[in-house]
Amino acid sequence: MTVLPTLPVTEIFPALDRALDASNSAVLVAPPGAGKTTLIPLHLLDAPWRGERTIILLEPRRLAARAAASRMASLLGEEVGTTVGYRMRLENKVSAKTRILVVTEGVFARMILDDPDLTNIAAVLFDEFHERSLDADFGLALALDVQAALRPDLKLLVMSATLDGARVAKLLGDVPVLESKGRSFPIDIRYRERKPDERIEDAMSKAIRDTLADETGSILAFLPGQREIERTAEALQGRVPADTFIVPLYGALEGRDQDAAIKPAPFGKRKVVLATSIAETSITIDGVRVVIDSGLARLPKFEPATGLTRLETVRAARAAVDQRAGRAGRTEPGIAIRLWRAEQTAALEAFAPPEILEADLTGLVLDCAAWGVSNPATLAFLDVPPAPAVKEAKSLLENLGALGKDHRVTPMGNEMRALALPARLAHMVLTARERGQALRAAELAILLTERGLGGNDIDLDVRLSRFQRERGDRATRARGLAKRLAGSGPVAAEADSVGRLLIGAYPDRIAKSRGNGQFTLANGRGGEVDTSSALAKSPWLVVADLSGRAGRARILAAAEVSEAEIREAMADRIVSGRQVTYDASRNALQARDATRIGAIALSEKTMPAPTGEEADLGVIAAVKTHGLDILPWSKEASTLRRRLAWLHQGLEAPWPAMDDDTLLATLDDWLKPFLKGGAQLNQIPAHVLIEGLRSTVPYDLQRKIETLAPTHFEVPTGSHIPIRYDEGEPVLAVRVQELFGLATHPAIANGTIPLLLELLSPAHRPIQITRDLPGFWKGSWADVRSDMRGRYPRHVWPEDPANAAPTARAKPRGT
């Protein structure tokens, strides 16, 4: 039996043993520094239920996996790869003696899909589960399915530093929740607000220089991404003491560079680590006693309507900034400097949104189908996968030939899964294999999934050439992986262009130039390339990565392709004949005799605009693609939509939902029957949208709309004041004098729902917001009256407004 160091988590070992003996599953909540990552797996080595089977420890990142394996091996006095090993995409250290296997979350999902029995696995430990990655959520859902159906003896332990343990415990079947104390030294939280117009890298570099002058020890600085890290490092160049090293830490670095970043600074030296959120959890950087936090994070957000994932720079969640601050107190008392105002901390979201709610679910849907599950929502997820993202994923997989119409995995789908690549890139490699281009396509796929390889040039042709010549362990391992993915087979004498390869992954992102770096994609979206790039002058591109809003997204990675290559590759998708398309510049439909690939015309001739049924179908198609905003919403129609949305919010079905997704999914039911065959969307009569929206309400409820959610409220002066429904509750904005004489609070829905009153001055400026008019008359009215009498002396300001005569006028002159 190995003698382990005593850390806070040691105290819960007896309770953990009892929990796993009794229920096979448990939840452990332990703050940073408790020792859960390294001591729990080592302790469970001696559990009688383990036998000779292996314990799996899941880590969210490769850096954390290597660090955890290294620390556990050192506690055993062994090298990594003996009792403790690790496995990740580009690197493995495992032997026949390995009994604790540390894996990244994506690797575990692949393991369980390939071996549902989890042969020779005794337990699976989900570390840092609060990060809620898609792979961790999916891995847990699969593990629970296996435990329920195939392996009731499989032990599952979900571990986290900040987590709603009760919610996870319920998902696992109301299992025990264990809590451990942490080991953390005192941390002095300080605030240093960044100026509104100051770049984050400028604020960070100044904070670092000042801290180096005022404090001792090394610094860990959190920035949102690689770009900000590089700019901060550049700003610090030559402006820090000679004994100070500036060290970056982000996901695209070589593994050895990441490992070097977390090692202590040499004796007598200091270190400034510029890190992304990669350093928030699971690792300790020795010597750090100061954390400087930008308060920012970069998160991916998938838009099902466009099929694009964009990176958003957002405020970090409260749990994240607390984790970051905790890095300063791991080995001694520390300081955490936050580059924002103290009061802003309370306004932060408690947790970052789970990735499953924001991500592209194509891989998840394909893996679920292979598992025999057509609807991912039937698995035990902590948060149900969003239906729009699931629908978009199924549509893409059908287009790629990975799923049949019955949503079962096809032979192509099984081959794609075997490659362990994102679905689009797997399809690219498989279709390229038929042309003897598998290795080149596999290298391109690895380049697109491993950040930093081949540099950061927008032109993927340039990046692939660099990657193929690149030295270094990571590049060498990546090329080795590409060879394994390519497999054996004939190799064509002439290499495909990078653009031709990319068509196999992104046929919907073939892009035609509109000039000046502007492009139209086959999916109908727009993209732009910086005019300084050579690609800006290309007539045709295939786009692999975009960022920003779909209408005018910034192209981040693409390659040139010829029209001849497009016609050859897309022969079965080229459509010729009369086609109706939407012209956004005129908000109208147009007809062309055209040869097209999606929204791109290879050749075309103008024809008369569509009419009748053809026009109606064209309008519906345009709205589905471009959104509800292209419709001519009148004020009355918009108000009706908000009123119905409010009724649905309060009363639910059968009152209809009015959100974009619902209305877009039901256009054929509520909009198409009222269209009159016009091609000009701006000329759709206002009553069409009103009648269409009203048709969504059951007939017996339509007459109740005006009663329950009226458009206006009659105030004591007799004026009919419009009610707003855009604030989550009905709002009445009214000049306060028009409510004189009203002793009860205004309400709608037969007097059951009070209005939120926005009381206005004679100049229509807000002076008070209240949900209790009688209380206002008796309370703060005196102060308001005193202030208003001085500002508006020609208006009536009675002492007892509840019993005064209402008025919409000023006092007559001379009174």
C-alpha positions in Angstrom: 0.0 0.0 0.0 1.4 3.4 -1.0 1.6 6.0 1.8 0.0 9.2 0.4 0.6 12.7 1.6 -2.0 14.2 3.9 -4.2 16.7 2.1 -7.8 17.9 2.9 -9.4 15.3 0.6 -7.7 12.5 2.7 -10.3 13.1 5.4 -13.2 11.9 3.2 -11.5 8.6 2.1 -13.6 6.5 4.6 -16.8 8.2 3.5 -15.9 7.7 -0.2 -15.1 4.0 0.4 -18.5 3.5 2.0 -20.3 5.4 -0.7 -18.8 3.4 -3.6 -19.4 0.2 -1.7 -23.0 1.0 -1.2 -24.1 2.6 -4.5 -21.3 2.3 -7.2 -21.6 6.1 -7.9 -20.9 9.2 -5.9 -20.3 13.0 -6.4 -17.3 14.7 -4.8 -17.2 18.5 -4.4 -13.7 19.7 -3.4 -12.2 23.1 -3.9 -8.8 23.7 -5.6 -5.9 22.4 -3.5 -7.8 19.6 -1.8 -5.8 17.0 -3.7 -8.7 15.2 -5.4 -7.1 14.9 -8.8 -4.1 13.0 -7.7 -4.9 11.4 -4.3 -8.4 10.0 -5.1 -7.2 7.7 -8.0 -4.2 6.6 -6.0 -6.4 5.8 -3.0 -8.8 3.8 -5.1 -5.9 1.6 -6.3 -6.3 -0.4 -3.0 -10.1 -0.7 -3.2 -11.1 -4.4 -3.0 -13.6 -4.0 -5.9 -10.9 -2.9 -8.3 -9.1 -6.3 -8.5 -6.6 -5.9 -11.4 -8.8 -3.7 -13.4 -7.9 -0.1 -14.5 -9.2 3.2 -13.1 -9.9 5.9 -15.8 -9.4 9.5 -14.8 -10.9 12.1 -17.2 -9.3 15.5 -17.6 -10.6 18.4 -19.6 -7.3 19.3 -21.2 -4.1 17.6 -22.4 -2.0 19.9 -20.1 -4.0 18.8 -17.1 -3.8 15.1 -18.1 0.0 15.2 -18.4 0.4 17.1 -15.1 -1.9 14.8 -13.2 -0.2 11.6 -14.5 3.2 13.0 -13.8 2.3 14.0 -10.2 0.7 10.6 -9.4 3.7 8.8 -10.9 6.1 10.8 -8.8 4.2 10.0 -5.6 4.6 6.3 -6.5 8.3 6.9 -7.2 7.8 5.7 -10.8 8.0 7.0 -14.4 4.8 7.9 -16.2 3.7 4.9 -18.2 4.1 2.4 -15.4 1.3 2.2 -12.9 0.1 5.6 -14.0 -0.1 6.4 -17.7 -2.0 8.8 -20.0 -3.6 8.7 -23.4 -4.5 11.6 -25.6 -4.9 12.3 -29.3 -1.3 12.9 -30.3 0.5 11.3 -27.3 0.4 8.1 -25.2 2.4 6.8 -22.3 0.9 3.5 -21.4 2.2 0.0 -20.6 0.8 -3.4 -19.6 1.4 -2.4 -16.0 -0.8 0.7 -16.2 -3.6 0.7 -13.7 -4.5 4.4 -13.6 -5.1 5.8 -17.1 -5.5 9.5 -17.4 -7.3 10.5 -20.6 -8.8 13.6 -22.1 -12.5 13.6 -22.3 -12.8 13.1 -26.0 -10.6 10.0 -25.8 -12.9 8.5 -23.2 -16.0 9.0 -25.4 -14.2 7.1 -28.2 -13.1 4.3 -25.8 -16.6 3.7 -24.5 -18.1 3.8 -28.0 -15.6 1.2 -29.2 -15.9 -1.0 -26.1 -19.4 -0.5 -24.5 -18.6 -3.2 -21.9 -15.5 -1.2 -20.8 -13.7 -4.4 -20.4 -11.1 -4.4 -17.6 -12.2 -0.9 -16.4 -13.2 -0.8 -12.7 -14.0 2.9 -12.3 -14.4 6.1 -14.3 -13.5 9.4 -12.5 -14.8 12.6 -14.1 -12.5 15.4 -12.9 -13.3 19.1 -13.1 -16.8 18.3 -14.3 -18.0 21.8 -13.5 -16.3 22.9 -16.8 -19.2 21.0 -18.5 -17.5 20.2 -21.8 -19.5 18.5 -24.4 -17.3 15.4 -24.3 -17.6 15.2 -20.5 -21.4 15.4 -20.6 -21.5 12.8 -23.4 -19.0 10.5 -21.7 -21.1 10.6 -18.5 -24.3 9.9 -20.3 -22.8 6.9 -22.1 -21.2 5.7 -18.8 -24.6 5.8 -17.1 -26.1 3.9 -20.0 -23.4 1.2 -19.7 -23.8 1.1 -15.9 -27.5 0.6 -16.2 -27.5 -2.0 -19.0 -24.2 -3.8 -19.1 -22.0 -3.1 -16.1 -23.8 -2.5 -12.8 -20.5 -3.0 -11.1 -18.9 -0.1 -12.9 -18.0 2.7 -10.4 -18.6 6.3 -11.4 -17.3 9.3 -9.5 -18.0 12.8 -10.6 -15.5 15.3 -9.1 -15.6 19.1 -9.2 -14.4 22.2 -7.5 -17.5 24.3 -8.1 -20.6 22.4 -8.9 -24.3 21.9 -8.0 -23.6 18.5 -6.5 -27.2 17.8 -5.7 -28.2 18.2 -9.3 -25.5 15.8 -10.5 -26.3 13.4 -7.7 -29.9 13.2 -8.9 -28.8 12.5 -12.5 -26.7 9.6 -11.1 -29.7 8.2 -9.2 -29.7 10.2 -5.9 -26.2 9.0 -5.0 -24.2 10.4 -2.0 -22.6 13.8 -2.3 -19.3 14.2 -0.5 -17.7 17.5 0.3 -14.0 18.1 1.1 -12.4 21.2 2.5 -9.7 22.9 0.4 -6.2 23.8 1.1 -5.8 27.5 0.2 -3.8 30.3 1.7 -5.4 33.7 2.2 -5.8 35.7 -1.0 -6.0 39.5 -1.1 -8.5 40.5 -3.8 -7.8 43.9 -5.4 -9.5 45.8 -8.2 -7.9 47.8 -10.9 -10.5 49.0 -13.3 -9.6 49.0 -17.0 -10.5 52.2 -18.9 -13.4 51.8 -21.4 -11.2 52.6 -24.4 -8.1 50.7 -23.2 -7.2 47.5 -25.0 -7.0 44.5 -22.6 -3.4 43.8 -23.5 -2.4 47.4 -22.7 -4.2 47.3 -19.3 -2.7 43.9 -18.6 0.9 44.8 -19.5 0.7 47.9 -17.3 -0.7 45.9 -14.4 2.1 43.3 -14.8 4.8 45.9 -14.8 3.4 47.7 -11.7 3.0 44.4 -9.9 6.6 43.3 -10.7 7.8 46.5 -9.1 5.6 46.3 -6.0 5.3 42.6 -5.2 7.5 39.5 -5.0 7.0 36.1 -6.6 5.8 35.0 -10.0 2.6 36.2 -11.8 -0.1 34.2 -13.5 -2.1 36.5 -15.9 -5.4 35.4 -17.5 -6.2 36.6 -21.0 -9.0 35.5 -23.3 -6.9 34.0 -26.1 -3.6 33.5 -28.0 -3.8 36.8 -29.8 -4.1 38.8 -26.6 -1.3 36.8 -25.1 1.1 37.5 -28.0 0.3 41.2 -27.9 0.8 41.4 -24.1 4.1 39.6 -24.4 5.1 42.1 -27.1 4.2 45.0 -24.9 6.3 43.6 -22.1 9.3 42.9 -24.3 12.3 44.8 -22.8 10.2 46.5 -20.1 10.5 43.9 -17.3 13.4 43.2 -15.0 16.2 41.1 -16.3 15.5 38.3 -13.8 11.9 37.9 -15.1 10.8 35.4 -17.8 7.7 36.0 -19.9 6.1 32.6 -20.7 2.9 31.9 -22.7 0.5 29.1 -21.9 -2.3 28.2 -24.4 -3.7 25.2 -26.1 -1.9 25.4 -29.4 1.6 25.3 -27.8 3.8 22.2 -28.0 3.3 19.9 -25.0 6.8 20.4 -23.8 6.3 24.2 -23.9 3.1 23.8 -21.9 4.9 21.7 -19.3 7.7 24.2 -19.1 5.2 27.0 -18.4 3.9 25.3 -15.2 7.3 24.5 -13.8 8.8 26.7 -11.1 11.1 29.6 -12.2 14.8 28.9 -11.7 16.2 29.9 -8.3 16.5 33.7 -8.0 14.3 34.2 -11.1 10.7 35.2 -11.5 8.2 34.2 -14.1 5.1 35.8 -15.7 2.8 33.2 -17.2 0.4 34.6 -19.8 -2.4 32.1 -19.9 -5.9 31.4 -21.3 -8.5 29.6 -19.2 -6.3 26.5 -19.7 -4.7 27.4 -16.4 -7.9 27.8 -14.4 -8.1 24.3 -13.0 -6.3 21.0 -12.4 -2.8 22.4 -12.3 -0.6 24.2 -9.8 2.1 26.6 -11.1 4.7 26.7 -8.3 6.0 30.0 -7.3 2.9 32.0 -8.4 1.6 34.3 -5.6 0.0 36.9 -7.8 -2.9 36.4 -10.3 -3.9 39.2 -12.6 -7.3 38.5 -14.2 -8.6 40.2 -17.4 -12.1 39.0 -16.5 -12.6 37.8 -20.1 -13.0 34.4 -21.7 -13.4 33.2 -25.3 -16.3 30.8 -25.8 -17.6 29.1 -28.9 -21.2 29.7 -29.9 -22.9 27.6 -32.6 -25.7 29.1 -34.7 -27.9 26.3 -36.0 -29.5 28.6 -38.5 -26.2 29.2 -40.3 -24.2 26.1 -39.4 -21.4 28.4 -38.2 -19.5 28.4 -34.9 -18.2 31.8 -33.8 -15.9 32.6 -31.0 -17.2 35.2 -28.6 -15.2 37.2 -26.1 -17.3 37.4 -23.0 -17.2 38.2 -19.3 -15.9 35.2 -17.5 -18.3 33.5 -15.1 -18.1 34.0 -11.3 -17.0 30.4 -10.8 -14.2 31.0 -13.3 -12.9 34.2 -11.8 -13.0 32.5 -8.3 -11.0 29.6 -9.7 -8.5 32.0 -11.2 -8.0 33.9 -8.0 -7.5 30.6 -6.2 -4.4 30.0 -8.2 -2.7 32.7 -6.2 -3.1 30.9 -2.9 -2.1 27.4 -3.7 1.4 27.4 -2.0 1.5 30.6 0.0 -0.6 33.7 0.8 -1.3 35.5 -2.5 -2.8 38.5 -4.3 -5.5 38.5 -7.0 -5.8 41.7 -9.1 -8.9 42.0 -11.2 -9.1 44.5 -14.1 -12.6 45.6 -13.4 -14.7 47.4 -10.7 -15.5 45.5 -7.5 -19.3 45.9 -7.9 -19.2 44.3 -11.4 -18.3 40.9 -9.8 -21.7 40.5 -8.3 -23.2 40.9 -11.8 -21.3 38.0 -13.4 -23.1 34.8 -14.4 -22.7 32.1 -11.8 -21.3 29.6 -14.3 -20.3 29.5 -17.9 -23.0 28.0 -20.1 -22.5 24.2 -20.6 -20.9 23.5 -24.0 -23.7 21.2 -25.0 -26.1 24.2 -25.1 -23.7 26.2 -27.4 -21.9 23.7 -29.5 -22.1 22.1 -33.0 -23.7 18.7 -32.2 -22.8 16.9 -35.4 -20.3 14.5 -33.9 -22.6 13.9 -30.9 -25.5 13.0 -33.1 -23.4 10.7 -35.3 -22.0 8.9 -32.2 -25.5 8.6 -30.6 -26.8 7.0 -33.8 -23.9 4.5 -33.7 -24.9 3.8 -30.1 -28.4 3.1 -31.3 -29.9 6.3 -30.1 -31.6 8.5 -32.7 -32.7 11.2 -30.3 -29.8 12.3 -28.0 -32.3 13.7 -25.5 -33.2 10.2 -24.4 -29.8 9.7 -22.8 -29.1 10.9 -19.3 -27.7 14.4 -20.0 -27.6 17.1 -17.2 -28.8 19.5 -19.9 -30.8 18.3 -22.8 -29.2 18.9 -26.2 -31.0 21.8 -28.0 -33.4 20.6 -30.6 -32.4 23.2 -33.3 -28.7 22.1 -33.1 -29.7 18.4 -33.2 -31.9 19.1 -36.3 -29.1 20.9 -38.0 -26.6 18.1 -37.2 -28.9 15.5 -38.6 -29.4 17.5 -41.8 -25.7 17.9 -42.3 -25.0 14.2 -41.6 -27.7 13.2 -44.1 -26.1 15.5 -46.7 -22.7 13.9 -46.1 -24.2 10.4 -46.5 -23.4 9.5 -42.8 -27.1 9.0 -41.8 -30.0 7.6 -43.8 -33.5 9.0 -43.9 -34.3 6.6 -41.0 -31.5 8.4 -39.0 -29.5 5.1 -38.9 -25.7 5.1 -39.5 -24.8 4.3 -43.0 -21.6 2.5 -44.1 -20.2 5.9 -44.9 -21.1 7.0 -41.4 -19.3 4.1 -39.8 -16.2 4.8 -41.9 -16.4 8.5 -40.8 -16.7 7.5 -37.1 -13.7 5.2 -37.4 -11.5 8.2 -38.4 -12.2 10.0 -35.1 -12.4 13.4 -36.9 -15.1 16.0 -37.1 -17.8 14.8 -39.5 -17.0 17.2 -42.3 -13.3 16.5 -42.2 -13.8 12.7 -42.0 -16.0 12.9 -45.1 -13.2 14.9 -46.8 -10.6 12.2 -46.1 -12.8 9.4 -47.2 -13.8 11.0 -50.5 -10.2 12.0 -51.2 -9.1 8.4 -50.6 -11.1 7.5 -53.7 -8.9 9.8 -55.7 -5.6 8.7 -54.1 -5.4 11.9 -52.0 -6.1 10.4 -48.6 -2.7 11.4 -47.0 -2.9 15.0 -48.2 -6.5 15.3 -47.0 -5.7 13.7 -43.6 -2.8 16.2 -43.1 -5.2 19.0 -43.9 -7.8 17.6 -41.5 -5.2 17.4 -38.7 -4.0 21.0 -39.5 -7.6 22.2 -39.1 -8.2 20.4 -35.8 -4.8 21.1 -34.1 -4.5 24.8 -33.5 -1.1 26.4 -34.3 0.2 23.8 -36.7 1.5 25.4 -39.9 1.1 29.0 -38.5 -1.9 31.2 -38.7 -2.1 32.3 -42.3 -5.6 32.6 -43.7 -4.5 30.7 -46.8 -4.6 27.0 -46.0 -2.4 26.2 -48.9 0.4 28.1 -47.2 -0.3 26.5 -43.9 -0.4 23.0 -45.2 3.0 23.5 -46.9 4.5 24.8 -43.7 3.0 22.0 -41.7 4.5 19.4 -44.0 8.0 20.9 -43.5 7.5 21.8 -39.8 9.8 20.3 -37.2 9.1 19.6 -33.6 7.5 16.8 -31.6 3.9 18.0 -32.0 4.2 18.4 -35.8 5.9 15.0 -36.1 3.2 13.3 -34.1 0.5 15.1 -36.0 1.9 13.9 -39.4 2.2 10.3 -37.9 -1.5 10.5 -37.0 -2.4 11.7 -40.5 -0.6 8.7 -42.0 -2.6 6.4 -39.7 -5.8 8.1 -40.7 -5.0 7.9 -44.4 -4.3 4.2 -44.3 -2.8 2.2 -47.1 -3.9 2.6 -50.7 -2.9 4.0 -54.0 -1.5 7.5 -54.1 -2.3 9.8 -57.1 0.7 11.1 -59.1 -0.6 14.7 -59.0 -1.8 16.2 -55.7 -5.2 17.9 -55.5 -5.3 21.5 -54.6 -6.2 22.3 -51.0 -9.4 24.0 -52.3 -10.4 20.8 -54.1 -9.9 18.8 -51.0 -11.9 21.2 -48.9 -14.9 20.8 -51.1 -15.3 17.3 -49.6 -15.8 18.9 -46.2 -17.4 22.3 -47.0 -19.4 22.1 -50.2 -21.8 24.6 -48.7 -18.9 27.1 -48.3 -17.7 27.3 -51.8 -17.5 31.1 -52.2 -17.6 33.4 -55.2 -16.0 36.8 -55.2 -18.1 40.0 -55.3 -14.9 42.1 -55.4 -12.9 44.0 -52.8 -12.5 40.9 -50.6 -16.3 40.3 -50.4 -17.6 36.8 -51.1 -20.9 35.0 -51.4 -21.0 31.5 -50.0 -23.0 28.6 -51.5 -25.1 28.5 -48.3 -26.3 32.1 -49.1 -24.1 33.8 -46.4 -21.6 36.5 -46.9 -17.9 36.5 -45.9 -15.0 38.8 -46.3 -11.2 38.5 -46.5 -8.8 41.2 -45.5 -7.9 43.1 -48.6 -4.2 42.7 -47.8 -4.5 38.9 -48.2 -3.7 37.4 -51.6 -7.0 35.4 -51.3 -9.0 38.7 -51.5 -8.3 38.7 -55.3 -9.3 35.1 -55.8 -12.4 34.5 -57.9 -13.3 31.4 -56.0 -12.6 30.1 -52.5 -13.6 27.2 -50.3 -14.0 28.5 -46.7 -13.1 26.3 -43.7 -13.5 28.8 -40.9 -15.4 32.0 -40.3 -16.0 34.3 -37.4 -18.6 36.9 -36.6 -22.1 37.4 -37.7 -23.4 35.3 -40.6 -24.3 38.2 -42.9 -20.8 39.5 -43.1 -18.5 37.0 -41.4 -14.7 37.3 -41.4 -13.0 34.5 -43.3 -10.3 33.0 -41.1 -9.2 30.0 -43.1 -9.8 29.3 -46.8 -8.1 28.1 -50.0 -8.4 29.1 -53.6 -10.2 26.7 -56.0 -10.9 26.9 -59.7 -14.3 26.9 -61.4 -13.3 23.8 -63.3 -12.6 22.0 -60.0 -15.9 23.1 -58.6 -17.8 21.8 -61.7 -16.0 18.5 -61.5 -16.4 18.0 -57.7 -20.0 19.3 -57.6 -21.4 17.8 -60.8 -24.3 16.1 -59.0 -25.2 19.2 -57.1 -25.2 21.7 -59.9 -28.7 22.8 -60.8 -29.8 24.4 -64.0 -33.1 25.9 -65.1 -35.5 28.6 -63.8 -34.7 29.4 -60.2 -36.2 31.7 -57.7 -33.8 33.4 -55.2 -33.9 36.2 -52.7 -32.2 39.5 -53.3 -31.4 41.0 -49.9 -30.6 44.4 -51.4 -34.1 44.8 -52.7 -35.9 42.6 -50.2 -37.5 40.9 -53.1 -37.6 37.6 -55.0 -36.0 37.3 -58.4 -36.1 34.7 -61.1 -33.1 33.6 -63.2 -32.4 31.0 -65.9 -29.3 29.9 -64.0 -26.7 27.2 -63.4 -26.1 27.3 -59.7 -24.5 25.7 -56.8 -26.6 26.7 -53.8 -26.8 30.4 -53.7 -23.9 30.9 -56.2 -24.6 31.3 -59.9 -22.1 29.9 -62.3 -24.1 31.5 -65.1 -27.5 33.1 -65.2 -30.0 35.2 -67.2 -32.7 37.4 -65.7 -36.3 36.3 -66.1 -39.7 37.8 -65.1 -40.2 37.9 -61.3 -42.2 35.0 -59.8 -45.9 35.3 -59.1 -48.6 33.2 -57.5 -47.7 29.9 -55.8 -44.1 30.1 -57.0 -43.7 33.5 -55.3 -45.3 32.3 -52.1 -43.0 29.3 -51.9 -40.1 31.6 -52.6 -41.1 33.9 -49.7 -41.3 31.0 -47.3 -37.9 29.7 -48.4 -36.3 33.2 -48.1 -37.7 33.7 -44.6 -36.5 30.2 -43.5 -33.0 31.1 -44.7 -32.7 34.8 -43.8 -34.9 35.0 -40.8 -38.2 36.8 -39.8 -36.6 40.3 -40.0 -37.0 40.4 -43.8 -40.7 40.5 -43.4 -42.4 43.9 -43.2 -43.4 44.0 -39.6 -45.8 46.8 -38.9 -46.0 48.3 -35.4 -49.4 46.6 -35.0 -48.0 43.2 -36.1 -45.0 43.5 -33.8 -47.1 44.5 -30.9 -49.5 41.5 -31.5 -46.5 39.2 -31.5 -45.2 40.5 -28.2 -48.7 40.3 -26.7 -49.1 36.7 -27.8 -45.6 35.9 -26.5 -46.5 37.3 -23.1 -49.7 35.3 -23.0 -47.7 32.1 -23.8 -45.2 33.0 -21.2 -47.8 33.2 -18.5 -50.4 30.7 -19.6 -48.4 28.4 -22.0 -50.4 26.1 -24.3 -52.7 26.4 -26.1 -51.5 30.0 -26.3 -48.8 29.7 -29.1 -45.1 30.4 -28.7 -43.8 33.4 -30.6 -40.1 32.8 -30.5 -38.1 32.9 -33.8 -37.5 29.1 -33.9 -41.2 28.2 -33.5 -42.4 30.8 -36.0 -39.8 29.7 -38.6 -40.7 26.1 -38.1 -44.4 26.7 -38.7 -44.2 29.3 -41.6 -46.3 27.0 -43.9 -49.1 27.0 -41.3 -49.4 30.7 -40.3 -47.8 32.7 -43.1 -48.2 30.9 -46.4 -52.0 30.7 -46.4 -52.3 34.5 -46.2 -49.7 35.4 -48.9 -51.0 36.7 -52.2 -48.3 35.7 -54.7 -46.2 38.8 -54.6 -42.4 38.9 -55.1 -41.7 42.1 -53.2 -41.5 41.3 -49.5 -41.8 45.0 -48.6 -45.2 45.1 -50.3 -46.7 42.3 -48.3 -49.8 44.0 -46.7 -49.6 44.6 -43.0 -52.8 42.6 -42.3 -51.1 39.4 -43.7 -48.8 39.1 -40.7 -51.5 40.1 -38.3 -54.0 37.6 -39.6 -51.3 35.0 -39.8 -50.3 35.4 -36.1 -53.9 35.5 -35.0 -54.5 32.2 -36.8 -52.0 30.5 -34.5 -54.4 31.1 -31.6 -57.2 28.5 -31.2 -60.5 30.0 -32.5 -62.2 29.9 -29.1 -59.4 32.0 -27.6 -59.0 34.6 -30.3 -61.7 36.8 -28.7 -59.9 36.7 -25.4 -56.7 38.4 -26.8 -58.1 41.9 -26.3 -59.4 41.1 -22.9 -56.3 39.4 -21.5 -53.7 41.4 -23.3 -55.2 44.7 -24.5 -53.2 47.1 -26.6 -54.2 50.2 -24.6 -55.3 51.1 -21.1 -57.9 53.9 -20.5 -56.6 56.2 -17.8 -58.8 58.6 -15.7 -58.5 61.4 -18.3 -60.1 59.2 -20.8 -56.9 58.8 -22.8 -56.1 55.4 -24.2 -52.4 54.8 -23.5 -50.6 52.1 -25.4 -49.3 49.1 -23.3 -45.8 47.8 -24.0 -45.2 44.0 -23.9 -41.5 44.0 -24.6 -40.1 44.0 -21.1 -41.2 40.6 -20.0 -44.2 42.2 -18.3 -46.8 44.7 -19.5 -45.6 48.3 -19.1 -47.7 51.5 -19.1 -45.7 54.6 -19.7 -48.0 57.6 -18.8 -47.8 61.2 -17.6 -48.4 61.1 -13.9 -51.1 63.8 -14.0 -53.3 61.5 -16.1 -53.5 59.1 -13.2 -54.7 61.6 -10.6 -57.9 60.4 -8.9 -56.9 56.7 -9.3 -56.8 55.0 -6.0 -56.1 51.4 -7.2 -53.2 50.1 -9.3 -53.9 49.7 -13.0 -54.2 46.1 -14.1 -55.2 44.0 -17.1 -56.4 40.4 -17.6 -59.7 41.1 -15.8 -57.8 43.0 -13.1 -55.5 40.0 -12.2 -52.2 41.3 -13.7 -50.9 44.7 -12.5 -49.1 46.9 -15.0 -45.6 48.1 -14.4 -46.1 51.9 -14.3 -43.5 54.1 -15.8 -44.6 57.5 -14.6 -43.6 60.4 -16.8 -43.0 64.1 -16.3 -44.9 66.7 -18.4 -41.8 66.4 -20.8 -42.4 62.6 -21.0 -39.2 61.8 -19.0 -39.4 59.0 -16.5 -39.7 60.1 -12.9 -40.7 56.9 -11.1 -41.3 53.2 -11.8 -43.8 51.4 -9.5 -45.9 48.3 -9.2 -47.9 49.9 -6.3 -49.6 53.2 -7.3 -51.5 53.7 -4.0 -48.3 53.1 -2.1 -46.5 55.7 -4.3 -49.2 58.3 -3.7 -48.8 57.8 0.1 -45.0 57.5 0.0 -42.5 59.0 -2.4 -45.0 61.2 -4.2 -44.2 64.0 -1.7 -40.6 64.1 -2.8 -41.5 63.8 -6.5 -44.0 66.6 -6.1 -41.5 68.9 -4.5 -39.0 68.3 -7.3 -41.6 68.6 -10.1 -43.2 71.8 -8.8 -40.0 73.6 -9.3 -39.3 72.2 -12.7 -42.9 72.4 -14.1 -44.6 75.3 -12.3 -47.4 75.5 -14.9 -48.7 72.0 -14.1 -50.9 70.8 -11.3 -49.1 69.0 -8.4 -51.7 68.3 -5.7 -50.8 67.1 -2.2 -53.4 64.3 -2.4 -53.2 63.0 -6.0 -55.5 60.0 -5.2 -58.4 62.4 -4.8 -57.4 65.0 -7.3 -58.9 65.6 -10.7 -56.8 64.0 -13.6 -55.6 66.3 -16.3 -53.6 66.1 -19.6 -53.1 69.9 -19.7 -51.0 72.6 -18.0 -52.8 75.2 -15.9 -54.3 78.1 -18.0 -52.2 81.2 -18.1 -52.8 83.5 -15.1 -53.9 80.8 -12.7 
